[in-house]
Amino acid sequence: MSFWDTFVVGEPILLGSHLFTADDIVRFARQYDPQPFHVDPEAARASVLGGLCASGWHTAAACMRLNVDYRYGRLKAWIEAGNPAPRVGPSPGFKNMRWPKPVFAGDTVTFTQTVTEKRISDSRPGWGLLSFTTLGVNQDGVRVFAFDGVAFQGTD
């Protein structure tokens, strides 16, 4: 079995969860997205969003941190089990990134990733493309983040 074979279409992968605290929301927003509803609790309560909420980029950054940690852990476990180090390639991009609901201070968002398609590359021998959907759901089961992505993965 190759590392490529360990990816199962339709099987959700738990990337992990992240708690969005008010202090972290404000700290991130001051540096990267200083909108009133991200940096000022009073202004946020008076806004259409109704409360202090994380920047969409903060949500995306938390998801990517968990994704990288999960991927490194999966690779490490594969290698420690005596398997050869797999070739891991770049992502040619993503599409359909969306934030259907705000992430408020105190929310815990759980991120999952599901491979939706695997195909062998026609132009790059020894490589395949993994298509996947990544979702973020808050503690109430409400979807707050999603995107569709693709990544190159060695097939041998």
DSSP file with accessible surface (Angstrom, degrees, kcal/mol):
  #  RESIDUE AA STRUCTURE BP1 BP2  ACC     N-H-->O    O-->H-N    N-H-->O    O-->H-N    TCO  KAPPA ALPHA  PHI   PSI    X-CA   Y-CA   Z-CA
    1    1 A M              0   0  171      0, 0.0     2,-0.2     0, 0.0   155,-0.0   0.000 360.0 360.0 360.0 137.0    0.0    0.0    0.0
    2    2 A S    >>  -     0   0   20    153,-0.1     4,-0.6     1,-0.1     3,-0.5  -0.589 360.0-107.6 -99.1 165.9    1.3    3.5   -0.8
    3    3 A F  G >4 S+     0   0    9    153,-0.4     3,-1.5     1,-0.2     4,-0.4   0.886 121.1  61.6 -58.1 -38.7    0.6    6.7    1.1
    4    4 A W  G >4 S+     0   0   21      1,-0.3     3,-1.5   152,-0.3    -1,-0.2   0.889  97.9  57.8 -52.8 -41.4   -1.7    7.7   -1.9
    5    5 A D  G <4 S+     0   0   75     -3,-0.5    -1,-0.3     1,-0.3    -2,-0.2   0.660  91.5  70.2 -68.3 -16.9   -3.8    4.6   -1.1
    6    6 A T  G << S+     0   0   31     -3,-1.5     2,-0.6    -4,-0.6    -1,-0.3   0.640  78.0  90.7 -76.8 -13.1   -4.5    5.8    2.5
    7    7 A F    <   -     0   0    8     -3,-1.5     2,-0.5    -4,-0.4   111,-0.0  -0.764  64.9-162.8 -86.7 120.6   -6.7    8.6    1.2
    8    8 A V    >   -     0   0   69     -2,-0.6     3,-1.7     3,-0.2   107,-0.5  -0.910  19.0-123.4-110.8 121.6  -10.3    7.4    1.0
    9    9 A V  T 3  S+     0   0   78     -2,-0.5   107,-0.2     1,-0.2   123,-0.1  -0.411  96.3  13.5 -61.4 130.1  -12.9    9.3   -1.0
   10   10 A G  T 3  S+     0   0   50    105,-3.2    -1,-0.2     1,-0.2   106,-0.1   0.321  92.3 122.5  88.1  -5.5  -15.8   10.3    1.1
   11   11 A E    <   -     0   0  104     -3,-1.7   104,-0.6   104,-0.2    -1,-0.2  -0.786  60.2-132.4 -94.0 113.2  -14.2    9.6    4.5
   12   12 A P  E     -A  114   0A  87      0, 0.0     2,-0.5     0, 0.0   102,-0.2  -0.369  14.9-152.1 -65.1 139.0  -14.2   12.7    6.7
   13   13 A I  E     -A  113   0A  15    100,-2.7   100,-2.2    -2,-0.1     2,-0.7  -0.963  12.2-134.1-111.5 125.5  -10.8   13.5    8.4
   14   14 A L  E     +A  112   0A 111     -2,-0.5    98,-0.2    98,-0.2     3,-0.1  -0.720  22.8 179.9 -81.3 114.5  -10.9   15.4   11.7
   15   15 A L  E     -     0   0A  13     96,-2.3     2,-0.2    -2,-0.7    97,-0.2   0.792  48.0-104.6 -82.6 -31.4   -8.4   18.2   11.5
   16   16 A G  E     -A  111   0A  18     95,-1.3    95,-3.0     2,-0.0     2,-0.3  -0.796  31.0 -79.4 134.5-176.0   -9.1   19.5   15.0
   17   17 A S  E     -A  110   0A  62     -2,-0.2     2,-0.4    93,-0.2    93,-0.2  -0.899  25.7-159.5-127.0 155.0  -10.9   22.3   16.9
   18   18 A H  E     -A  109   0A  55     91,-2.3    91,-2.7    -2,-0.3     2,-0.5  -0.997  11.9-143.0-138.1 130.1  -10.1   25.9   17.7
   19   19 A L  E     -A  108   0A  85     -2,-0.4     2,-0.9    89,-0.2    89,-0.2  -0.816  14.5-148.5 -90.0 125.4  -11.5   28.1   20.4
   20   20 A F        -     0   0    0     87,-3.0    86,-3.5    -2,-0.5    87,-0.4  -0.831  18.5-167.9 -97.4 102.0  -11.9   31.7   19.3
   21   21 A T     >  -     0   0   47     -2,-0.9     4,-2.5    84,-0.2     5,-0.2  -0.550  31.7-116.7 -86.9 158.3  -11.4   33.9   22.4
   22   22 A A  H  > S+     0   0   43      1,-0.2     4,-2.5     2,-0.2     5,-0.2   0.919 115.9  51.7 -59.1 -44.4  -12.2   37.6   22.4
   23   23 A D  H  > S+     0   0  118      1,-0.2     4,-2.6     2,-0.2    -1,-0.2   0.913 111.4  46.4 -61.1 -42.5   -8.6   38.5   23.1
   24   24 A D  H  > S+     0   0   51      2,-0.2     4,-2.6     1,-0.2     5,-0.3   0.885 111.0  52.5 -67.5 -38.9   -7.4   36.4   20.2
   25   25 A I  H  X S+     0   0    0     -4,-2.5     4,-2.5     2,-0.2    30,-0.2   0.949 113.8  42.8 -60.6 -48.7  -10.0   37.8   17.8
   26   26 A V  H  X S+     0   0   17     -4,-2.5     4,-2.8     2,-0.2     5,-0.2   0.928 113.7  51.6 -64.8 -44.2   -9.0   41.4   18.7
   27   27 A R  H  X S+     0   0  143     -4,-2.6     4,-1.2    -5,-0.2    -2,-0.2   0.938 114.2  42.9 -59.5 -47.9   -5.3   40.6   18.5
   28   28 A F  H  X S+     0   0   39     -4,-2.6     4,-2.7     1,-0.2     5,-0.4   0.944 115.4  49.3 -63.6 -47.6   -5.6   39.0   15.0
   29   29 A A  H  X S+     0   0    1     -4,-2.5     4,-1.7     9,-0.3    -2,-0.2   0.874 104.8  56.8 -64.8 -39.0   -7.9   41.7   13.7
   30   30 A R  H  < S+     0   0  176     -4,-2.8    -1,-0.2     1,-0.2    -2,-0.2   0.876 116.7  37.3 -58.8 -35.2   -5.8   44.6   14.9
   31   31 A Q  H  < S+     0   0  133     -4,-1.2    -2,-0.2    -3,-0.4    -1,-0.2   0.862 136.8  11.2 -84.5 -36.3   -2.9   43.2   12.9
   32   32 A Y  H  < S+     0   0  142     -4,-2.7    -3,-0.2    -5,-0.1    -2,-0.2   0.655 134.0  17.5-121.3 -22.5   -4.7   41.8    9.8
   33   33 A D     <  -     0   0   29     -4,-1.7     2,-2.8    -5,-0.4    -3,-0.1  -0.404  59.9-174.8-155.7  69.9   -8.3   43.0    9.5
   34   34 A P        +     0   0   88      0, 0.0    -4,-0.1     0, 0.0    -5,-0.1  -0.205  26.3 149.5 -77.6  58.8   -9.1   46.0   11.7
   35   35 A Q    >>  -     0   0   85     -2,-2.8     3,-2.3     1,-0.1     4,-1.4  -0.626  57.6-115.8 -84.0 148.1  -12.9   46.2   11.1
   36   36 A P  H 3> S+     0   0   70      0, 0.0     4,-2.4     0, 0.0     8,-0.4   0.857 114.8  55.4 -54.2 -37.6  -15.0   47.6   14.0
   37   37 A F  H 34 S+     0   0   62      1,-0.2    16,-2.2     6,-0.2    14,-0.0   0.543 112.4  44.7 -77.7  -2.3  -16.9   44.3   14.5
   38   38 A H  H <4 S+     0   0   11     -3,-2.3    -9,-0.3    14,-0.2    -1,-0.2   0.620 125.2  27.2-106.3 -21.7  -13.5   42.5   14.9
   39   39 A V  H  < S+     0   0   32     -4,-1.4    -2,-0.2    -3,-0.3   -13,-0.1   0.598 114.3  55.2-117.8 -15.6  -11.7   44.9   17.2
   40   40 A D     X  -     0   0   70     -4,-2.4     4,-2.8    -5,-0.3    -1,-0.2  -0.920  56.7-163.0-129.3 106.9  -14.4   46.7   19.3
   41   41 A P  H  > S+     0   0   54      0, 0.0     4,-2.1     0, 0.0    -1,-0.1   0.862  93.8  49.2 -56.6 -37.4  -16.9   44.7   21.3
   42   42 A E  H  > S+     0   0  121      2,-0.2     4,-1.5     1,-0.2     5,-0.1   0.936 113.3  45.1 -68.3 -46.5  -19.3   47.7   21.6
   43   43 A A  H  > S+     0   0   33      1,-0.2     4,-0.7     2,-0.2    -1,-0.2   0.885 111.8  54.8 -62.7 -36.5  -19.2   48.5   17.9
   44   44 A A  H >< S+     0   0    0     -4,-2.8     3,-0.9    -8,-0.4     7,-0.7   0.915 105.1  51.7 -64.7 -41.8  -19.6   44.8   17.2
   45   45 A R  H 3< S+     0   0  138     -4,-2.1    -1,-0.2     1,-0.2    -2,-0.2   0.859 111.6  48.1 -62.7 -34.0  -22.8   44.6   19.3
   46   46 A A  H 3< S+     0   0   90     -4,-1.5    -1,-0.2    -5,-0.1    -2,-0.2   0.582  99.1  90.4 -83.2  -8.9  -24.2   47.6   17.4
   47   47 A S  S X< S-     0   0   33     -3,-0.9     3,-1.1    -4,-0.7    -3,-0.0  -0.278  96.1-100.8 -82.6 171.4  -23.4   46.1   14.0
   48   48 A V  T 3  S+     0   0  149      1,-0.2    -1,-0.1     2,-0.1    -4,-0.1   0.764 122.4  61.5 -61.4 -23.2  -25.5   43.9   11.8
   49   49 A L  T 3  S-     0   0   57     -5,-0.1    -1,-0.2     1,-0.1    -4,-0.1   0.730  97.4-142.9 -78.6 -24.8  -23.4   40.9   13.2
   50   50 A G    <   +     0   0   46     -3,-1.1     2,-0.3    -6,-0.6    -5,-0.2   0.536  64.2  25.7  80.7   5.8  -24.5   41.6   16.8
   51   51 A G  S    S-     0   0   11     -7,-0.7     2,-0.2    -8,-0.1    -9,-0.1  -0.948  98.0 -59.4 176.2 165.3  -21.3   40.8   18.5
   52   52 A L        +     0   0   15     -2,-0.3    53,-2.0   -11,-0.1     2,-0.3  -0.417  60.1 177.5 -61.6 124.5  -17.5   40.5   18.4
   53   53 A C  B     -F  104   0B   3    -16,-2.2    51,-0.3    51,-0.2     2,-0.1  -0.955  29.6-101.4-135.6 154.7  -16.7   38.0   15.7
   54   54 A A        -     0   0    7     49,-3.4    49,-0.4    -2,-0.3   -29,-0.1  -0.389  39.9-105.3 -71.3 145.6  -13.5   36.7   14.1
   55   55 A S     >  -     0   0    1    -30,-0.2     4,-2.1     1,-0.1     3,-0.4  -0.386  28.5-120.7 -59.7 145.7  -12.2   37.9   10.8
   56   56 A G  H  > S+     0   0   18      1,-0.2     4,-2.5     2,-0.2     5,-0.1   0.867 117.1  55.6 -58.4 -32.8  -12.8   35.4    8.1
   57   57 A W  H  > S+     0   0  141      2,-0.2     4,-2.5     1,-0.2    -1,-0.2   0.827 103.4  54.1 -71.4 -28.9   -9.1   35.3    7.6
   58   58 A H  H  > S+     0   0   15     -3,-0.4     4,-2.6     2,-0.2    -2,-0.2   0.934 109.2  48.2 -66.8 -44.1   -8.6   34.4   11.3
   59   59 A T  H  X S+     0   0    2     -4,-2.1     4,-2.2     1,-0.2    -2,-0.2   0.933 113.3  47.4 -60.1 -45.7  -11.0   31.5   10.8
   60   60 A A  H  X S+     0   0   11     -4,-2.5     4,-2.6     1,-0.2    -2,-0.2   0.907 111.3  51.1 -63.2 -41.0   -9.1   30.4    7.7
   61   61 A A  H  X S+     0   0   46     -4,-2.5     4,-2.4     2,-0.2    -1,-0.2   0.908 109.4  49.9 -64.7 -41.3   -5.7   30.7    9.5
   62   62 A A  H  X S+     0   0    9     -4,-2.6     4,-2.1     1,-0.2    -1,-0.2   0.924 111.8  49.3 -62.6 -41.7   -6.9   28.6   12.4
   63   63 A C  H  X S+     0   0    0     -4,-2.2     4,-2.6    -5,-0.2    -2,-0.2   0.935 111.0  48.7 -62.4 -45.8   -8.1   26.0    9.9
   64   64 A M  H  X S+     0   0   72     -4,-2.6     4,-2.8     2,-0.2     5,-0.2   0.880 108.3  54.0 -65.2 -36.9   -4.8   26.0    8.0
   65   65 A R  H  X S+     0   0  138     -4,-2.4     4,-2.4     1,-0.2    -1,-0.2   0.944 112.3  44.2 -60.6 -46.5   -2.8   25.6   11.3
   66   66 A L  H  X S+     0   0   28     -4,-2.1     4,-2.6     2,-0.2    -2,-0.2   0.886 112.5  53.1 -66.2 -36.9   -4.8   22.6   12.2
   67   67 A N  H  X S+     0   0   25     -4,-2.6     4,-2.8     2,-0.2    -2,-0.2   0.941 110.6  46.0 -62.8 -47.5   -4.5   21.2    8.6
   68   68 A V  H  X S+     0   0   51     -4,-2.8     4,-2.7     1,-0.2     5,-0.3   0.937 113.3  49.6 -62.8 -44.9   -0.7   21.5    8.7
   69   69 A D  H  X S+     0   0   84     -4,-2.4     4,-2.1    -5,-0.2    -1,-0.2   0.918 113.0  47.0 -60.7 -44.0   -0.5   19.9   12.1
   70   70 A Y  H  X S+     0   0   65     -4,-2.6     4,-2.6     2,-0.2    -2,-0.2   0.940 112.4  49.6 -62.3 -47.5   -2.7   17.0   11.0
   71   71 A R  H  X S+     0   0   58     -4,-2.8     4,-2.5     1,-0.2     5,-0.2   0.919 111.8  47.6 -60.7 -45.4   -0.7   16.5    7.8
   72   72 A Y  H  X S+     0   0  159     -4,-2.7     4,-2.8     1,-0.2    -1,-0.2   0.909 112.3  50.4 -63.1 -40.1    2.6   16.5    9.5
   73   73 A G  H  X S+     0   0   40     -4,-2.1     4,-2.4    -5,-0.3    -2,-0.2   0.913 110.6  48.9 -63.8 -40.5    1.3   14.1   12.1
   74   74 A R  H  X S+     0   0   41     -4,-2.6     4,-2.1     2,-0.2    -2,-0.2   0.923 113.4  46.6 -65.3 -43.6    0.0   11.8    9.5
   75   75 A L  H  X S+     0   0   33     -4,-2.5     4,-2.5     2,-0.2     5,-0.2   0.926 112.0  50.9 -63.0 -44.6    3.3   11.8    7.6
   76   76 A K  H  X S+     0   0  128     -4,-2.8     4,-3.0     1,-0.2     5,-0.2   0.929 110.7  48.0 -60.7 -45.6    5.3   11.2   10.8
   77   77 A A  H  X S+     0   0   59     -4,-2.4     4,-1.3     1,-0.2    -1,-0.2   0.903 111.0  52.0 -63.2 -39.0    3.1    8.2   11.7
   78   78 A W  H  <>S+     0   0   37     -4,-2.1     5,-1.6     2,-0.2     3,-0.2   0.938 114.2  42.0 -61.5 -47.4    3.5    6.8    8.2
   79   79 A I  H ><5S+     0   0   78     -4,-2.5     3,-2.2     1,-0.2    -2,-0.2   0.916 111.4  54.6 -68.8 -42.3    7.3    7.1    8.3
   80   80 A E  H 3<5S+     0   0  138     -4,-3.0    -1,-0.2     1,-0.3    -2,-0.2   0.760  98.8  64.4 -65.0 -21.0    7.6    5.8   11.9
   81   81 A A  T 3<5S-     0   0   75     -4,-1.3    -1,-0.3    -3,-0.2    -2,-0.2   0.408 127.8 -98.6 -81.4   4.6    5.6    2.7   10.8
   82   82 A G  T < 5S+     0   0   67     -3,-2.2    -3,-0.2     1,-0.3    -2,-0.2   0.545  80.2 135.4  93.4   8.5    8.5    1.9    8.6
   83   83 A N      < -     0   0   53     -5,-1.6    -1,-0.3     1,-0.1     2,-0.1  -0.565  61.3 -98.7 -88.0 154.9    7.1    3.2    5.3
   84   84 A P        -     0   0  101      0, 0.0   -81,-0.1     0, 0.0    -1,-0.1  -0.393  47.4 -93.5 -69.6 149.2    9.1    5.3    2.9
   85   85 A A        -     0   0   75     -6,-0.1     2,-0.1     1,-0.1    -9,-0.0  -0.443  46.7-133.3 -62.5 124.9    8.6    9.0    3.0
   86   86 A P        -     0   0   24      0, 0.0     2,-0.5     0, 0.0    -1,-0.1  -0.422  16.4-108.1 -78.7 158.4    5.9    9.9    0.5
   87   87 A R        -     0   0   93     69,-0.3    67,-2.9    -2,-0.1     2,-0.5  -0.767  34.5-166.7 -84.8 126.4    6.2   12.8   -2.0
   88   88 A V  B     -B  153   0A  81     -2,-0.5    65,-0.2    65,-0.2    64,-0.0  -0.971   8.3-165.6-116.6 127.7    3.9   15.6   -1.0
   89   89 A G        -     0   0   19     63,-1.8     2,-0.0    -2,-0.5    65,-0.0  -0.414  22.6 -83.7-107.5-176.8    3.3   18.3   -3.6
   90   90 A P        -     0   0   95      0, 0.0    62,-2.5     0, 0.0    -1,-0.2  -0.232  38.4-109.6 -79.6 170.6    1.9   21.8   -3.7
   91   91 A S        -     0   0   67     60,-0.2    60,-0.2     1,-0.1     3,-0.1  -0.897  13.4-150.8 -98.4 127.9   -1.7   22.8   -3.9
   92   92 A P        -     0   0   86      0, 0.0     2,-0.2     0, 0.0    59,-0.1   0.442  63.0 -81.8 -77.2   3.1   -2.7   24.4   -7.3
   93   93 A G  E     -C  150   0A  30     57,-0.6    57,-1.3     2,-0.0     2,-0.3  -0.781  39.6-100.8 134.7-174.2   -5.3   26.4   -5.4
   94   94 A F  E     -C  149   0A 119     -2,-0.2     2,-0.3    55,-0.2    55,-0.2  -0.908  22.3-165.2-142.3 168.1   -8.8   26.5   -3.9
   95   95 A K  E     +C  148   0A 139     53,-2.7    53,-2.7    -2,-0.3    -2,-0.0  -0.938  61.0  38.7-148.9 169.4  -12.2   27.8   -4.8
   96   96 A N  E     +     0   0A  90     -2,-0.3     2,-0.3     1,-0.2    -1,-0.1   0.791  63.9 176.1  58.5  35.0  -15.6   28.4   -3.2
   97   97 A M  E     +     0   0A  45     50,-0.1     2,-0.3    51,-0.1    50,-0.2  -0.552  12.4 169.0 -70.0 131.6  -14.2   29.8    0.1
   98   98 A R  E     -C  146   0A  88     48,-2.8    48,-1.9    -2,-0.3    46,-0.0  -0.994  39.5-158.1-148.8 153.3  -17.1   30.9    2.1
   99   99 A W        +     0   0   91     -2,-0.3    46,-0.2    46,-0.2    45,-0.1  -0.801  18.0 176.3-127.5  83.1  -18.1   32.1    5.6
  100  100 A P        +     0   0   70      0, 0.0    44,-0.2     0, 0.0    -1,-0.1   0.770  69.6  19.3 -68.4 -24.2  -21.8   31.4    5.8
  101  101 A K  S    S-     0   0  118     43,-0.3     2,-0.0    41,-0.1    41,-0.0  -0.989  89.2 -99.7-141.4 150.8  -22.1   32.5    9.5
  102  102 A P        -     0   0   42      0, 0.0     2,-0.7     0, 0.0   -47,-0.1  -0.300  25.1-131.2 -68.2 152.7  -19.9   34.6   11.8
  103  103 A V        -     0   0    5    -49,-0.4   -49,-3.4    41,-0.1     2,-0.2  -0.942  32.0-157.3-102.2 111.1  -17.6   33.0   14.3
  104  104 A F  B >   -F   53   0B  68     -2,-0.7     3,-2.5   -51,-0.3   -51,-0.2  -0.520  29.6 -82.1 -91.2 159.0  -18.2   34.8   17.6
  105  105 A A  T 3  S+     0   0   39    -53,-2.0   -84,-0.2     1,-0.3    -1,-0.1  -0.349 120.6  28.4 -55.5 131.1  -16.0   35.2   20.6
  106  106 A G  T 3  S+     0   0   48    -86,-3.5    -1,-0.3     1,-0.4     2,-0.2   0.240  90.3 130.5  96.2 -11.5  -16.3   32.0   22.7
  107  107 A D    <   -     0   0   15     -3,-2.5   -87,-3.0   -87,-0.4     2,-0.5  -0.511  46.5-151.2 -74.0 142.7  -17.1   29.8   19.7
  108  108 A T  E     -A   19   0A  48    -89,-0.2    31,-0.5    -2,-0.2     2,-0.5  -0.978  13.0-159.3-111.2 122.2  -15.2   26.5   19.2
  109  109 A V  E     -A   18   0A   0    -91,-2.7   -91,-2.3    -2,-0.5     2,-0.5  -0.898   3.0-155.8-107.2 129.1  -15.0   25.6   15.5
  110  110 A T  E     -AD  17 137A  47     27,-3.0    27,-2.4    -2,-0.5     2,-0.4  -0.910  12.0-153.4-104.0 128.9  -14.2   22.0   14.5
  111  111 A F  E     +AD  16 136A   0    -95,-3.0   -96,-2.3    -2,-0.5   -95,-1.3  -0.867  14.8 177.6-108.4 134.6  -12.6   21.5   11.1
  112  112 A T  E     -AD  14 135A  36     23,-2.4    23,-2.6    -2,-0.4     2,-0.4  -0.911  13.0-155.2-128.6 159.2  -13.0   18.5    8.9
  113  113 A Q  E     -AD  13 134A   3   -100,-2.2  -100,-2.7    -2,-0.3     2,-0.4  -1.000   6.7-168.3-136.7 134.4  -11.7   17.6    5.4
  114  114 A T  E     -AD  12 133A  31     19,-2.7    19,-2.4    -2,-0.4     2,-0.4  -0.988  22.3-130.1-127.7 123.7  -13.2   15.1    3.1
  115  115 A V  E     + D   0 132A   5   -104,-0.6  -105,-3.2  -107,-0.5    17,-0.3  -0.580  25.3 179.7 -68.9 126.3  -11.5   13.8   -0.1
  116  116 A T  E     +     0   0A  75     15,-2.7     2,-0.3    -2,-0.4    16,-0.2   0.614  64.1   9.1-103.9 -18.5  -14.1   14.2   -2.9
  117  117 A E  E     - D   0 131A  95     14,-1.5    14,-2.9  -109,-0.0     2,-0.4  -0.960  53.3-164.3-161.7 143.9  -12.0   12.9   -5.8
  118  118 A K  E     + D   0 130A  57     -2,-0.3     2,-0.3    12,-0.2    12,-0.2  -1.000  20.7 166.8-127.5 130.5   -8.7   11.2   -6.5
  119  119 A R  E     - D   0 129A 108     10,-2.0    10,-3.3    -2,-0.4     2,-0.3  -0.998  36.2-116.9-146.9 144.7   -7.2   11.1   -9.9
  120  120 A I  E     - D   0 128A  94     -2,-0.3     8,-0.3     8,-0.3     2,-0.2  -0.582  41.9-109.5 -74.2 135.3   -3.8   10.2  -11.4
  121  121 A S        -     0   0   11      6,-2.5     6,-0.2     3,-0.3     5,-0.2  -0.477  19.3-157.0 -68.0 134.1   -2.2   13.2  -13.1
  122  122 A D  S    S+     0   0  157     -2,-0.2    -1,-0.1     1,-0.1     6,-0.0   0.771  93.7  36.8 -77.8 -26.9   -2.1   12.9  -16.9
  123  123 A S  S    S+     0   0   97      1,-0.2    -1,-0.1     2,-0.0    -2,-0.1   0.592 112.6  55.6-105.7 -12.7    0.8   15.3  -17.2
  124  124 A R  S >  S-     0   0  149      3,-0.2     3,-1.8     0, 0.0    -3,-0.3  -0.848  77.6-143.5-125.5  93.9    3.0   14.4  -14.1
  125  125 A P  T 3  S+     0   0  117      0, 0.0     3,-0.1     0, 0.0    -3,-0.1  -0.260  86.6  22.2 -57.1 137.6    4.0   10.8  -13.9
  126  126 A G  T 3  S+     0   0   22      1,-0.3    29,-2.5    -5,-0.2    30,-0.6   0.501 107.3  99.8  84.5   3.9    4.0    9.5  -10.3
  127  127 A W  E <   - E   0 154A  53     -3,-1.8    -6,-2.5    27,-0.3     2,-0.3  -0.912  47.0-173.4-124.3 150.6    1.6   12.2   -9.1
  128  128 A G  E     -DE 120 153A   0     25,-2.7    25,-2.4    -2,-0.3     2,-0.5  -0.870  21.8-122.9-131.7 168.2   -2.0   12.3   -8.4
  129  129 A L  E     -DE 119 152A  13    -10,-3.3   -10,-2.0    -2,-0.3     2,-0.6  -0.965  15.1-159.0-116.4 128.1   -4.5   15.0   -7.5
  130  130 A L  E     -DE 118 151A  11     21,-2.9    21,-1.9    -2,-0.5     2,-0.4  -0.935   7.2-163.0-103.6 120.2   -6.6   14.9   -4.3
  131  131 A S  E     +DE 117 150A  22    -14,-2.9   -15,-2.7    -2,-0.6   -14,-1.5  -0.857  20.4 169.2 -99.0 141.9   -9.7   17.1   -4.4
  132  132 A F  E     -DE 115 149A  25     17,-2.6    17,-2.8    -2,-0.4     2,-0.4  -0.975  33.1-134.4-151.1 159.0  -11.3   17.8   -1.1
  133  133 A T  E     -DE 114 148A  33    -19,-2.4   -19,-2.7    -2,-0.3     2,-0.5  -0.974  19.2-158.5-115.3 132.8  -13.8   19.9    0.8
  134  134 A T  E     -DE 113 147A   0     13,-2.9    13,-1.8    -2,-0.4     2,-0.4  -0.950  12.5-172.7-112.5 132.2  -12.9   21.5    4.1
  135  135 A L  E     -DE 112 146A  33    -23,-2.6   -23,-2.4    -2,-0.5     2,-0.4  -0.947  15.4-158.7-126.0 147.1  -15.6   22.5    6.6
  136  136 A G  E     -DE 111 145A   0      9,-2.8     8,-3.0    -2,-0.4     9,-1.5  -0.997  14.8-177.7-122.8 127.6  -15.7   24.4    9.8
  137  137 A V  E     -DE 110 143A  43    -27,-2.4   -27,-3.0    -2,-0.4     6,-0.2  -0.982  18.7-132.7-127.1 134.3  -18.7   23.8   12.2
  138  138 A N    >   -     0   0   18      4,-2.8     3,-2.4    -2,-0.4   -29,-0.2  -0.155  40.2 -86.3 -79.9-179.6  -19.2   25.6   15.5
  139  139 A Q  T 3  S+     0   0   94    -31,-0.5    -1,-0.1     1,-0.3   -30,-0.1   0.670 128.3  55.6 -63.4 -15.4  -20.2   24.0   18.8
  140  140 A D  T 3  S-     0   0  124      2,-0.1    -1,-0.3     0, 0.0     3,-0.1   0.323 121.1-105.0 -97.6   5.8  -23.9   24.2   17.8
  141  141 A G  S <  S+     0   0   55     -3,-2.4     2,-0.5     1,-0.3    -2,-0.1   0.602  73.5 143.8  82.4  12.3  -23.4   22.3   14.6
  142  142 A V        -     0   0   56      1,-0.0    -4,-2.8     2,-0.0     2,-0.3  -0.728  53.7-122.3 -90.0 128.9  -23.6   25.5   12.4
  143  143 A R  E     + E   0 137A 124     -2,-0.5    -6,-0.3    -6,-0.2     3,-0.1  -0.546  39.7 163.7 -70.6 125.6  -21.4   25.6    9.4
  144  144 A V  E     +     0   0A   0     -8,-3.0     2,-0.3    -2,-0.3   -43,-0.3   0.473  60.2  24.5-121.0  -8.3  -19.2   28.7    9.6
  145  145 A F  E     + E   0 136A   1     -9,-1.5    -9,-2.8   -46,-0.2    -1,-0.3  -0.985  59.0 159.2-159.2 144.0  -16.5   28.1    7.1
  146  146 A A  E     +CE  98 135A   0    -48,-1.9   -48,-2.8    -2,-0.3     2,-0.3  -0.968   2.7 164.6-163.4 151.5  -15.9   26.0    3.9
  147  147 A F  E     - E   0 134A  12    -13,-1.8   -13,-2.9    -2,-0.3     2,-0.4  -0.962  29.0-127.2-161.1 160.7  -13.7   25.7    0.8
  148  148 A D  E     +CE  95 133A  34    -53,-2.7   -53,-2.7    -2,-0.3     2,-0.3  -0.944  35.8 175.2-110.7 133.1  -12.9   23.3   -1.9
  149  149 A G  E     -CE  94 132A   4    -17,-2.8   -17,-2.6    -2,-0.4     2,-0.3  -0.817  22.2-149.2-134.4 173.0   -9.2   22.5   -2.6
  150  150 A V  E     -CE  93 131A  40    -57,-1.3   -57,-0.6    -2,-0.3     2,-0.3  -0.987  13.9-177.0-141.4 144.8   -6.8   20.4   -4.6
  151  151 A A  E     - E   0 130A  25    -21,-1.9   -21,-2.9    -2,-0.3     2,-0.3  -0.997  26.1-121.5-144.3 143.7   -3.4   19.1   -3.7
  152  152 A F  E     - E   0 129A  41    -62,-2.5   -63,-1.8    -2,-0.3     2,-0.4  -0.634  32.9-179.4 -79.1 140.6   -0.7   17.1   -5.5
  153  153 A Q  E     -BE  88 128A  10    -25,-2.4   -25,-2.7    -2,-0.3   -65,-0.2  -0.992  31.5-111.2-142.8 133.5    0.3   13.8   -3.9
  154  154 A G  E     - E   0 127A   2    -67,-2.9   -27,-0.3    -2,-0.4  -150,-0.2  -0.349  21.0-155.6 -60.4 143.5    2.8   11.2   -4.9
  155  155 A T              0   0   32    -29,-2.5   -28,-0.1  -152,-0.1    -1,-0.1   0.491 360.0 360.0-102.2  -5.5    1.2    8.0   -6.0
  156  156 A D              0   0  122    -30,-0.6  -153,-0.4  -152,-0.1  -152,-0.3  -0.447 360.0 360.0-109.1 360.0    4.1    5.6   -5.4
